Amino acid sequence: MGASFELERCDRITAGAVGEPGDRTFFIQARSGAQLVTLVAEKQQVQVLAVTLENLLDSLPGDDPGDTPTETDLQLEQPLVPEWHAGSMALEYDEEADHVAIVIQEAVPEESEETQGSARLVATRAQVRALSEHAQRVVAAGRPTCQLCGFPIDPEGHNCPALNGHRQIGS
């Protein structure tokens, strides 16, 4: 069973990756006071979270109130000791407090009888805007994608299925 976390006011919140493109591990991390929560996530989860946050923020009236985190604030804190692997995610917007909550459920196998851990990470609009922009840069820093098939191109090249494997791209 994974632990559950409720960070009502994040001092910092970010996403990042460790490793070489094609072999990276992605993380979502938040701190509130002395409590640091680090979760492992899939690249696609980080990407969808970033785009969904951007869409939510763009739909809200007014500017992003609050201090905008610096690039240093958006770096992952060491040591990276993940609590658990992220599963489903949801967003909540509290209009009165003008805060966004990212709610993440632990990924557990369906047949497991263990209780799912959860994390509720509450941050300002400025913090989640910075998280969204930073996460999009982190995801984009990976391997380039093939313009023909959309699959990643490794440093050694890529046998593109759109070309029926007859020609290698990117080598």
C-alpha positions in Angstrom: 0.0 0.0 0.0 1.3 3.4 -0.9 1.1 6.4 1.4 -1.4 9.2 0.8 -0.4 12.9 0.8 -2.3 16.1 1.1 -0.2 19.2 0.4 -2.6 22.0 0.8 -0.1 24.7 -0.2 2.8 23.7 -2.2 6.0 25.7 -1.8 7.2 24.2 -5.0 5.8 21.8 -7.6 7.6 20.5 -10.7 8.1 17.6 -13.1 11.4 16.4 -14.4 13.3 13.5 -15.9 16.5 11.7 -15.1 18.5 9.7 -17.6 19.4 9.7 -21.3 16.8 10.3 -24.0 15.1 6.9 -24.7 15.9 5.7 -21.2 14.6 8.5 -18.9 12.6 8.2 -15.8 10.0 10.9 -15.2 8.9 12.3 -11.9 6.3 14.7 -10.4 7.5 16.3 -7.3 6.1 18.8 -4.7 7.2 20.3 -1.5 5.2 21.9 1.3 7.4 22.9 4.3 9.6 19.9 5.3 7.4 17.4 3.4 8.7 16.4 0.0 6.6 14.1 -2.2 8.2 12.5 -5.3 6.2 10.2 -7.6 7.3 8.3 -10.7 5.3 9.0 -13.8 5.3 8.0 -17.4 6.4 10.4 -20.1 2.9 10.5 -21.5 1.4 11.3 -18.1 3.7 14.3 -17.7 2.9 15.4 -21.2 -0.9 15.1 -20.8 -0.7 16.8 -17.4 1.2 19.8 -18.9 -1.2 20.2 -21.7 -4.3 19.8 -19.6 -3.0 22.3 -17.0 -2.3 24.8 -19.8 -5.8 24.3 -21.2 -7.4 24.8 -17.8 -5.4 27.9 -17.0 -6.2 29.4 -20.5 -9.9 28.9 -19.8 -9.8 30.9 -16.5 -10.3 34.7 -16.4 -7.6 37.1 -15.4 -3.9 36.7 -14.9 -2.0 34.1 -13.0 -1.7 35.7 -9.5 1.3 34.9 -7.4 5.0 34.7 -7.8 6.3 32.8 -10.8 8.8 30.1 -9.9 12.3 30.4 -11.3 14.0 27.7 -13.4 15.9 26.7 -10.3 12.6 26.2 -8.4 11.6 23.8 -11.1 14.6 21.5 -10.9 14.0 18.1 -9.1 15.2 18.0 -5.5 17.7 15.3 -4.6 17.6 12.6 -3.3 15.0 11.2 -5.7 13.1 8.7 -3.5 9.8 8.0 -5.2 6.8 7.1 -3.0 5.0 5.2 -5.7 4.1 5.1 -9.4 1.5 7.5 -10.6 -1.7 6.1 -12.1 -4.8 8.2 -12.9 -4.7 12.0 -12.5 -7.4 14.7 -12.1 -7.4 18.4 -11.8 -9.6 20.5 -9.4 -9.9 24.3 -9.5 -11.0 26.1 -6.3 -12.4 29.4 -7.6 -12.7 31.0 -4.1 -9.0 30.3 -3.2 -7.9 30.6 -6.9 -5.8 27.4 -6.5 -5.4 24.3 -8.7 -5.2 20.9 -7.1 -3.5 18.0 -9.0 -4.9 14.7 -7.6 -2.9 11.6 -8.4 -3.9 8.1 -7.6 -1.3 5.3 -7.2 -1.0 2.8 -10.0 -1.9 -0.6 -8.6 -2.7 -3.8 -10.4 -6.4 -4.5 -10.8 -6.2 -7.8 -9.0 -4.4 -6.2 -6.0 -6.3 -5.9 -2.8 -4.0 -3.2 -1.5 -5.3 0.2 -0.8 -4.3 2.8 -3.4 -2.2 5.7 -2.3 -3.2 9.2 -3.4 -1.6 12.6 -3.5 -3.4 15.9 -3.6 -1.1 18.8 -4.5 -2.5 22.3 -4.3 -0.7 25.2 -5.9 -1.3 28.7 -7.3 -2.1 29.3 -10.9 1.4 30.8 -11.4 3.0 27.7 -10.0 1.0 25.3 -12.2 1.6 27.5 -15.3 5.3 27.3 -14.6 4.9 23.5 -14.0 3.1 23.1 -17.4 5.7 25.1 -19.4 8.6 23.3 -17.7 7.1 19.9 -18.1 6.5 20.5 -21.8 10.2 21.5 -22.2 11.3 18.3 -20.3 9.2 16.1 -22.5 10.4 17.8 -25.7 14.1 17.3 -24.6 13.8 13.6 -25.4 14.4 11.8 -28.7 13.1 13.6 -31.8 10.1 12.1 -33.4 9.9 10.9 -37.0 7.7 13.2 -39.1 6.4 10.3 -41.1 5.3 7.8 -38.4 5.6 9.7 -35.1 7.9 7.1 -33.5 11.0 8.3 -31.7 14.3 8.4 -33.6 17.2 6.8 -31.7 20.8 8.1 -32.1 21.5 5.1 -34.3 18.6 6.0 -36.6 15.1 4.6 -37.1 13.6 2.0 -39.5 10.4 3.9 -40.3 7.3 1.7 -40.7 5.9 4.4 -43.1 8.7 3.5 -45.5 8.1 -0.3 -44.9 11.5 -0.5 -43.3 13.3 0.1 -46.6 15.2 3.1 -45.5 16.6 4.2 -42.2 15.9 7.8 -41.1 18.1 9.9 -38.9 21.4 8.1 -39.0 
